[in-house]
Amino acid sequence: MHKKSNGFKSPTYKLVDFFEKSRDKWKAKHKVSKRENKRLGNQVVAVEKSRERWRTECREVRGEVQSLKKQLSDLQKKGGD
């Protein structure tokens, strides 16, 4: 009888178990990484939205401050005349 060599010394049933477990561990690890990547991506989007909201609010407040400074300056000029 001639045995076909698969290049491994261990019995096939042991190799199958080993490779299945290895594959399952890799899939589980990949799933966790994918979930973490998705979570971080969502966090980036949330932070960018928040920063844009704060930038817009800051611009509005700066414009209001300039307007109030101009009004104060005009009132001081009128009061000084």
C-alpha positions as a LaTeX table, in Angstrom:
\begin{tabular}{lrrr}
\hline
Residue & $x$ (\AA) & $y$ (\AA) & $z$ (\AA) \\
\hline
Met1 & 0.00 & 0.00 & 0.00 \\
His2 & 1.19 & 3.43 & $-0.91$ \\
Lys3 & 0.32 & 6.25 & 1.50 \\
Lys4 & $-0.22$ & 9.68 & $-0.10$ \\
Ser5 & 1.90 & 12.27 & 1.70 \\
Asn6 & 0.36 & 15.65 & 2.50 \\
Gly7 & 3.62 & 17.09 & 3.81 \\
Phe8 & 2.54 & 16.84 & 7.45 \\
Lys9 & 3.61 & 14.18 & 9.95 \\
Ser10 & 0.50 & 14.52 & 12.14 \\
Pro11 & $-2.67$ & 12.60 & 11.41 \\
Thr12 & $-5.19$ & 14.41 & 9.23 \\
Tyr13 & $-7.93$ & 14.47 & 11.90 \\
Lys14 & $-5.59$ & 16.34 & 14.27 \\
Leu15 & $-4.60$ & 18.79 & 11.57 \\
Val16 & $-8.24$ & 19.45 & 10.70 \\
Asp17 & $-9.04$ & 20.22 & 14.35 \\
Phe18 & $-5.99$ & 22.45 & 14.66 \\
Phe19 & $-6.73$ & 24.40 & 11.47 \\
Glu20 & $-10.43$ & 24.80 & 12.35 \\
Lys21 & $-9.56$ & 26.17 & 15.78 \\
Ser22 & $-6.94$ & 28.44 & 14.25 \\
Arg23 & $-9.44$ & 29.71 & 11.69 \\
Asp24 & $-12.11$ & 30.27 & 14.35 \\
Lys25 & $-9.67$ & 32.23 & 16.53 \\
Trp26 & $-8.67$ & 34.36 & 13.56 \\
Lys27 & $-12.31$ & 35.03 & 12.66 \\
Ala28 & $-13.15$ & 36.00 & 16.24 \\
Lys29 & $-10.12$ & 38.30 & 16.39 \\
His30 & $-11.09$ & 39.86 & 13.06 \\
Lys31 & $-14.67$ & 40.38 & 14.25 \\
Val32 & $-13.46$ & 42.22 & 17.35 \\
Ser33 & $-11.10$ & 44.36 & 15.25 \\
Lys34 & $-13.85$ & 45.16 & 12.78 \\
Arg35 & $-16.23$ & 46.19 & 15.59 \\
Glu36 & $-13.54$ & 48.38 & 17.18 \\
Asn37 & $-12.76$ & 49.97 & 13.81 \\
Lys38 & $-16.46$ & 50.76 & 13.29 \\
Arg39 & $-16.73$ & 52.24 & 16.80 \\
Leu40 & $-13.68$ & 54.43 & 16.29 \\
Gly41 & $-14.98$ & 55.55 & 12.88 \\
Asn42 & $-18.28$ & 56.56 & 14.45 \\
Gln43 & $-16.42$ & 58.41 & 17.19 \\
Val44 & $-14.39$ & 60.32 & 14.59 \\
Val45 & $-17.58$ & 61.39 & 12.82 \\
Ala46 & $-19.14$ & 62.50 & 16.13 \\
Val47 & $-16.05$ & 64.50 & 17.09 \\
Glu48 & $-15.92$ & 66.19 & 13.68 \\
Lys49 & $-19.61$ & 67.17 & 13.94 \\
Ser50 & $-19.06$ & 68.48 & 17.45 \\
Arg51 & $-16.01$ & 70.52 & 16.39 \\
Glu52 & $-17.89$ & 72.03 & 13.46 \\
Arg53 & $-20.81$ & 72.92 & 15.73 \\
Trp54 & $-18.43$ & 74.64 & 18.17 \\
Arg55 & $-16.64$ & 76.45 & 15.33 \\
Thr56 & $-19.96$ & 77.77 & 14.01 \\
Glu57 & $-21.04$ & 78.87 & 17.49 \\
Cys58 & $-17.67$ & 80.55 & 18.04 \\
Arg59 & $-17.95$ & 82.47 & 14.75 \\
Glu60 & $-21.45$ & 83.64 & 15.69 \\
Val61 & $-20.34$ & 84.76 & 19.15 \\
Arg62 & $-17.30$ & 86.58 & 17.73 \\
Gly63 & $-19.55$ & 88.40 & 15.29 \\
Glu64 & $-21.89$ & 89.35 & 18.12 \\
Val65 & $-18.95$ & 90.56 & 20.24 \\
Gln66 & $-17.70$ & 92.74 & 17.36 \\
Ser67 & $-21.18$ & 94.15 & 16.87 \\
Leu68 & $-21.52$ & 94.94 & 20.58 \\
Lys69 & $-18.06$ & 96.54 & 20.66 \\
Lys70 & $-19.04$ & 98.75 & 17.72 \\
Gln71 & $-22.30$ & 99.72 & 19.47 \\
Leu72 & $-20.38$ & 100.51 & 22.67 \\
Ser73 & $-17.86$ & 102.57 & 20.72 \\
Asp74 & $-20.67$ & 104.49 & 18.97 \\
Leu75 & $-22.41$ & 105.14 & 22.29 \\
Gln76 & $-19.18$ & 106.34 & 23.89 \\
Lys77 & $-18.60$ & 108.71 & 20.96 \\
Lys78 & $-22.14$ & 110.09 & 21.26 \\
Gly79 & $-21.83$ & 110.47 & 25.01 \\
Gly80 & $-18.48$ & 112.23 & 24.72 \\
Asp81 & $-19.76$ & 114.89 & 22.29 \\
\hline
\end{tabular}
